[in-house]
Amino acid sequence: MLPSELARELGWEPSSMSKRRAAYHAELGTDVESVLSDRTITDLRAIRATLRERPGWTYRQALLLRLGKAAEPVPPESVQVILQRLTNMEESQLRLEENQLRIEEVQRRLLDKMDAIGGYLRDHFKRQGGVVDEASDPFPPSRRMNSTRPDKSS
C-alpha cells in the first residue's frame, strides 16, 4: 500500500502522514519505506484507533504505546487502590514484626525457665547422691541454651 492511500483511509493530510511515518521509522530505527509493509500499515491503523479512543493524546504518545515503549497511564482510581493496598501491606508487615518480637521474647523466657528447671533437677539429683555424667547429659553446661543466647540487655 502506498502512504497516500493509507493517509486517505486514516483521514490524515499527506504532509502529516509523511511526518508521522518519519517519526514511526525513527522510533523503530528503520528507513522510511516508499511502499508500506504490513506491519507499518497495522501499526499506523492501531495508532489512529488509539488517537480516536483518546482524543487528548498526541501521536507520539499513541506511537510509543503501540511500540511498547510506553505504558498506558494508570487511572487515578487505580492509583488510590494500589496505594491503599501498599499501606495495608506495610501495616501488616509492622504487625508481623511486632508479633515476631513478642514470640522471641516468650521463647527467651521459656528457655530461661527450662534452664532453671534443668539446673534444679541436676542439683536435686546431685543432692540425692547421684553423679551427673557429662557424657550422657543431653544438655551439658557447655551446650545449654543460655550459653549461646545473646545477652538480654542487648
N, C-alpha and C positions, 0 to 999 in steps of 0.2 A: 504494500500500500504506500502511496505517496504521502508525504507530510501534508500537502494541501488538502487531500481527500479527508484525512483524519481531522484536520483543523476544521473543515466544514461540518463533519459529523459531530465534533465536540462543541462547536459554536465558538471557536477561538479565531481571532484575526490571524492572518498568515505571519505577520511580524511577531505577534505574541507567541505563536506556535514555534517559530524559529528560536526565540529566546528560551522558551520552555524546554525545547529539545536540547539546546546547548547546556542548560542547567542540568537536565536529566543525565546527559552523557558525561558531563563534568563530574557529577556525583558517582557515576559508575566507573569513571576512569577509562572510558572508551571514546572512539572517534564518532562524530556525528554521521549518521547514515543518510544516504540520499534516498534509499528505499527502506522503509521501516521494517524492522524484524518483528516477529510475532510477539516476542517478549516486550519490546518497546510499545507496540500497539496495546497490549494487555495492560501494561503499567500505566500508560497515559490515560487509558479509559478508566482505570481504577482511581487514578489521581483526580480525574474530572468528577467521578462519582463522589469521592470524598469531599471535594470542594462544594458540590451541590448539597451534601448532607450537613456540612458545617460551613455556613456562609461566612463566618468570621475568620476562617483560616486563610492563610496565604498559600500560594502554590508551593513555596519552599517547604512549609510545614507538611503539606499533603505528600510531597515528593519524599521527604525524609521518612515519613511514616510508612509509605509504600515500600521503600528500600530497606526498611528495618533499621534505620539509623536513628530513629526517634521512637518514643512510645507515646501513646495517647495520654493526654493529661488525666489525672485521677480526679473524678468528681469530688467536690467539697464534702458531700455526704459520706463518701467512702473514706476520705481522709479522716473525718471525725470518728468513724467506726474503727479505723486502723489505730488511731491514737488512743481511743478508749481501750482497745484490746491490749495495746502495749502497756498502758497504765495498769491494767488488770494483771498482766504478766509480771510487771515489776513488783506490784504489791504481793502477788503470790510468791515470788522469789524471796522477798523480805520475810514473809511468814514462814517459808520453808527454812530459811537461815536461822530465824529465831527458834523454831522448833528443834532444829538440829543442835543448837547450843543448849537448849533445855535437856535434850536427850543425852548429850555429852556430860552435862553436869550430873544427871541422875546416874549415869554409868560410873562416873568418878566416885560418887558417894557409895554406890553398890560395891565397887571394888574395894574401897576403904573398909567397908563393913565386912566383906569377905576376908580381907587380910587380917582384920581384927579377930574374926571368928577362928580363922586358921591358926593365928598366934595363940589364942586362948586354948584351942584344942591341943596344940603341941605342948604348951606349958602344963596343961592339965595331965596330959599323957606322961610327961616327964615327972610330975609330982607323984603320980601313981606308981612310979618306979620303972616306967617304960624307957626304952632307949630309942631315940629318934635316929633312924638310919638315913643319912643324907642321900644315899644312892637310891633308896626306894621311895623317898619323899617326892610326890609329883610336883610339889611347889617348894623346892628348897629356897632358902633366903635369897640366893643369887638370881632366882628366876621368878620371884614374886612380882606381882603387877606393879606395886608401888615403887619398885626399884627401877622400872623402865618408864614409868609415867612422868610427865613433866610436873614440875613443882606447881602446886595450886596457886601460888601467888603470881605466877607468870601468865 
